[in-house]
């Protein structure tokens, strides 16, 4: 899981483009045959992507969650499913 740590507004105002990308951009969520997760301290949110390949995918339970399973204690969730092009 990629972790994005919080920065102060004063720090962010002084960032150049590369630093903004490093601290805020969540990229590469869709990887064939993998579940990718990113945790952001700014929003206390986990963003993720899952792109099944030829094998079923298991939803990981990262240590950051400190929960018995991934969905335990989730207050709100949204999912978007995109079917592969025919």
N, C-alpha and C positions, 0 to 999 in steps of 0.2 A: 504494500500500500504506500502510495506517495503521500507525504505529509507536507502541508503548506502551513507554516507557522505565522502567527499574527505579527503585523508590523504597525507602528504608530503612523498616524496621518502625516506627521512631520517627516518621518523616514520615507514614506511612499512619495511625497511631493518632490523629494530629491532624487528619486530613482530615474535612471535612464531606461530606454526601451528594454534592454536585455535584463536588467534587474526587475522591471515590472513583470516580464514574462516568467522569470525564475520564481518570483514570489506569488504570482496570481494565476498564471495560465495553467489550466488542467488539460493536458493533451494526451493523445494516444490511448484514449479509453477503449476504443474498439480494436482489439487484437484477435485475429482468428484463433479459435481454440482456447481462449483464455478469459478469465474474469479479471478486470482491472479496476482498482479502487483508488480514490484520492480523498484524503481527509483534510479539511480546511478548518483551522482554529478560528478564523475570522467569522465564519458563519456557523461553526460547530455542525458541519454538514459532511456527509460522505457522498461523493458523486461516483458513479460506477458505470461500467459498460461490460456486457457479456456478449461474445460472438461465438456461438457454438461452431465447432468444426465437425469432424466425424465422430467424436466421442461426447457423451454427456458432460456438462460442466457442474462442478460442485461450488456452492456459494461459500467462500472462506469466512472464517470468524477471526479477524485480526485481533491481536492482543490489545490494541487501542480501545476496543469496545468494552473490554472487561465484562463480558456477558457470556451466558451459557451458549447462546447461539445468535446469529446475525440479527434477526428481527426482534429480539427481546428488548422491550422498552422503547421501541420506535413509536414516536408520537404522530408522525406524518410521513408518508412515502408517496412517491409518484413513479410510475413506470411508463416507459414508451417502448413499444415493441415494433420493430421494423422488420418486415419479412424480406428475405432476399429476392432480388429481381428474378423473374422466371427465365 
